[in-house]
Each structure stands twice: as structure tokens, then as C-alpha cells.
Amino acid sequence: MIRSMVSAGEIPLQNDDIEICQRVFDQICVEKGIKDEDRCEELAASIIEFYQHGVKNEASLKRLFS
């Protein structure tokens, strides 16, 4: 989901950045049972936004959504 959002837009993230965001996304989806496409897109967008605003630590990023 993260990679497709980055590819579709003008979001300047490197592969390492995308991998961090994707891991956080996957963990949160599993923990919260998120399967709805709209909710997944909202979550992915939020993770990317926080990451771009400086929350680069994977654990810190995950805590924002747990």
C-alpha cells in the first residue's frame, strides 16, 4: 500500500523510508484488523505524513497509531 501511494504521487521517499513506513503500516493493520481499503489508504497517508514531518523512528511512528 505504501509503495503504491508513493508511486502514484509526488512523494519523495527513498526505498529505506518506504520500507519503514510499510512495516509500520503492516503491523498496525494486523494489530487493529484493518482490512477496509478506505481505512488502509487513510492509514498509509497518515504514516507517510508523520514520517515526512520528522517521525523517522519506526517504534515512535508505530506508537502514534497504537
N, C-alpha and C positions, 0 to 999 in steps of 0.2 A: 504494500500500500504506500509506504513512504517513498520508495523509488519511483513509483508511477506518478505520484504527486510532484516530485522534484522534476521528473522528465517532462511533465505536461506544462509546467510553469517556468517562470524565470527565477527559480530559487537556486542561488549559488551555494551548493553544498558539495564537498568532496566525498569520495567513497567512504572514508573513515567516519565522516559526520553522518552520512546516510545509514551506515551500519549501526551506529549508536542509537539513532532515532528509531530504526527498525526494531532493534532488540527491545527497547523500552515499549514501543507500540505492541509488539508481540506479547510481552509479559503482561501488560495491562489488559489486553484483550482476553487473555486466558484467565487471569485472576478475576476479572469482572464479568466474564462471559459475554463480551461484546461481539455480536455477530452481524448486527444490522449495518448495512452498507453506509447509510447516512451517519450513524454514530461513529463508524470506523473512520470515515472521511473527516468528521469534526475532530476526532481524537488525533488523527495524523496531523492535521493542520495546526492544532494546538501544540503538539510536541515540537513540530518544526518551528513554530513561532517562538516558543520559550527558548529553544536551542539557539536560534538566531539572536535572541536578546541576551545571550550570555550564560544560560544554564547549560554548561557543556559537560558537567559531571553526570554520568549515567545514573548513579544512585539518587542524586539530587533531583534530576529530571523525573525519575520514576516516582519519587516521593510526592511531587506536585499533583500526581493523578491517583495516588493510592488512598 
